[in-house]
Structures are given as structure tokens and as C-alpha cells.
Amino acid sequence: SSTAPESAAAWVASFNAGETRQAGMIAVTGTWLTQDPAACVAWISSLEDEGIRNEAITGYAEAGLQQPPEVRQPLLSHGTGEMRSRYEELERRALEEEEEN
């Protein structure tokens, strides 16, 4: 049987590509990451559609950035190398933007 986050994620993945699907992926993976990081990572890894998987990985990374620093690393430690790389890329961009402002 599907979990609520898995059902929500599957529903969001069915949206047409675009900002709505990406925003949904960030919301769903953010909630799921804090509730059950291993299941969230397993679901993302199981996605066969490369576009949807990339959006889910970006959602995972964005969700990680939104977490308080003290819980961020334990949550992100469940991710694959690709997921951690995307997180590090987004973190670098965020730091660069802060320095510019």
C-alpha cells in the first residue's frame, strides 16, 4: 500500500512539466524528507522518467536547503551522490547570491 507522501508525490509527478510540477516536487519532497528520508530517497531513485527524477532531485536539494542547519546534514546523508551534488550546487549558488547582496 502507498504511503500518503508517496501518493502525493505520484500525483505531483503526473502534472505537466513546468513551474507547478517543480513547486509541487519541492513541497512533497520537503515534507517527505523530514518524515522518512530513506523512503523519499528510494522513491526518487525509482523514478524512470529522467525529467521527473531531475525535478524530484532538485526538490530534495531545495528542501534540504530549507531545513535548519542542525538537521540538514542528517537528513541529506540518506541521499545518493547525485542528490548530494545537486544540494551542494544549490548551496553554492545561494551563498554566491548572498555575497552579491
C-alpha positions as CSV (number, residue, x, y, z in Angstrom):
1,S,0.0,0.0,0.0
2,S,1.2,3.5,-0.8
3,T,2.0,6.0,1.9
4,A,0.5,9.4,1.9
5,P,3.7,11.1,0.8
6,E,4.2,8.5,-2.0
7,S,0.7,9.1,-3.2
8,A,1.1,12.9,-3.2
9,A,4.5,12.6,-5.0
10,A,3.0,10.3,-7.6
11,W,0.1,12.8,-8.1
12,V,2.6,15.7,-8.5
13,A,4.7,13.7,-10.9
14,S,1.6,13.3,-13.1
15,F,1.4,17.1,-13.6
16,N,2.7,18.6,-16.9
17,A,6.3,19.8,-16.8
18,G,6.7,23.3,-15.6
19,E,6.7,25.5,-12.5
20,T,3.7,23.9,-10.9
21,R,5.2,20.4,-11.0
22,Q,8.6,21.7,-9.8
23,A,6.9,23.6,-6.9
24,G,4.9,20.5,-6.1
25,M,8.0,18.4,-6.1
26,I,9.8,20.8,-3.7
27,A,6.7,20.8,-1.3
28,V,6.3,17.0,-1.4
29,T,9.9,16.0,-1.1
30,G,10.4,18.6,1.6
31,T,7.7,17.1,3.7
32,W,8.7,13.6,3.0
33,L,12.4,14.2,3.5
34,T,11.7,15.3,7.1
35,Q,9.2,12.4,7.8
36,D,11.0,9.5,6.2
37,P,14.2,10.4,4.4
38,A,15.1,6.9,3.4
39,A,11.7,6.3,1.7
40,C,11.9,9.7,0.0
41,V,15.3,8.8,-1.5
42,A,14.1,5.4,-2.5
43,W,11.1,6.9,-4.3
44,I,13.2,9.4,-6.2
45,S,15.7,6.7,-7.1
46,S,12.9,4.6,-8.5
47,L,11.6,7.3,-10.9
48,E,12.2,6.1,-14.5
49,D,11.4,9.4,-16.3
50,E,14.6,11.4,-16.3
51,G,12.8,14.8,-16.3
52,I,10.6,14.0,-13.3
53,R,13.6,12.4,-11.5
54,N,15.7,15.5,-12.0
55,E,12.8,17.7,-10.7
56,A,12.5,15.4,-7.7
57,I,16.2,15.6,-7.0
58,T,16.1,19.4,-7.3
59,G,13.1,19.3,-4.9
60,Y,15.1,17.2,-2.5
61,A,18.0,19.6,-2.6
62,E,15.8,22.7,-2.3
63,A,14.0,21.0,0.7
64,G,17.4,20.3,2.3
65,L,18.4,23.9,2.0
66,Q,15.2,25.0,3.8
67,Q,16.0,22.8,6.8
68,P,17.7,24.2,9.9
69,P,21.5,23.6,9.7
70,E,21.4,21.2,12.7
71,V,19.0,18.8,11.0
72,R,20.1,19.3,7.4
73,Q,23.1,17.0,7.2
74,P,21.5,14.0,8.9
75,L,18.6,14.3,6.5
76,L,20.7,14.7,3.4
77,S,23.0,11.8,4.4
78,H,20.4,9.4,3.0
79,G,20.7,10.8,-0.5
80,T,22.6,9.4,-3.4
81,G,25.8,11.1,-4.7
82,E,23.7,12.8,-7.4
83,M,21.3,14.1,-4.8
84,R,24.1,15.4,-2.6
85,S,25.8,17.0,-5.6
86,R,22.6,18.9,-6.5
87,Y,22.3,20.1,-2.9
88,E,25.9,21.3,-2.9
89,E,25.4,23.1,-6.2
90,L,22.3,24.9,-4.9
91,E,24.0,25.7,-1.6
92,R,26.9,27.2,-3.6
93,R,24.5,29.3,-5.7
94,A,22.7,30.5,-2.5
95,L,26.0,31.6,-0.9
96,E,27.1,33.4,-4.0
97,E,23.7,35.3,-4.2
98,E,24.1,36.2,-0.5
99,E,27.6,37.6,-1.2
100,E,26.3,39.7,-4.1
101,N,23.6,41.3,-2.0
